[in-house]
Amino acid sequence: MVSAWARENEITLGQVKTEEKSNEITAIPELLEVLDVTGCIVTIDAMGCQKAITEAITDEGADYVLALKDNQGELRADTESIFDRIRKSDREPPEACKSVTGGHDRIETRRCWAVDVEEKGLVDLEGWHELSAVCMVEYERVEDGERAIERRYYISSLDPDAEALLKATRRHWHIENRMHWVLDVAFREDQSRIRAGHAAQNMATARRLALSLLEQEDSLSVGVKNKRLRAGWDHDYLRTVLQEA
């Protein structure tokens, strides 16, 4: 199942089931066709970093920020080379945007650098629709005295604005933290053994609808799992939840 998650509203906008012997690469354009994403920023994992998908997004009047990994080896190598040269250069590097979060004896620091692809001379722009910027996010984590650094790379149709790109890359992970993780914990989706016919797809739709309703209901200051239990026990509360529909 490929889902589209609206970060601002925290709801699932749509979903498409991948065909047998297929994958997300073919399902993502199908999902985009049924959504109005005009003026939005579409963020996708590295699986969606495909030329055809950049075309599908920009044709819908949206911008994109796509994770860049080894499935696009040449573009990844070019991008890494750009930021390697920047780090090693004697010239003043472009200003980085920085954010720091912490808690539970852990400190996480993110720094983002963004550059214009034409200015830095990326060699392979052909087919990447409206590709304007590449960025590197340096993720530093200090926990229990141990320090680890990871560098992640992205391509985007947005201007090379480090602050905007860092914000977009951080918000991308909300689909994992606010949807997939909650569906697993509160609805035990990963443990579901429903397989026959269209049942799995139908139940996935029902779970996401229920999650959206429970997230929007704010009369109880408890988590989604407890709200779901309350709705099963208390018909008055269930009616309150359903009124959000």
Buried (B, 14 or more C-beta within 10 A) or exposed (E): BBBBBBBEEBBBBBBBBBEEEEEBBBBBBBBBEEBEBEEBBBBBEBBBBBBEBBBBBBEBEBBBBBBBBEBBEEBBEBBBEBBEEBEEEEEEEEEBBEBEEEEEEEEBBBBBBBBBBEEBEBEEBEEBBBBBBBBBBBBBBBEEEEEEEEEBBBBBBBEBBBBBBBBBBBBBEBBEEBBBEBBEEBBEBEEBEEEEEEEBBEBBBEBBEBBBBBBBBEEBEEEBBEBBEBBEEEEEBBEBBEEEE
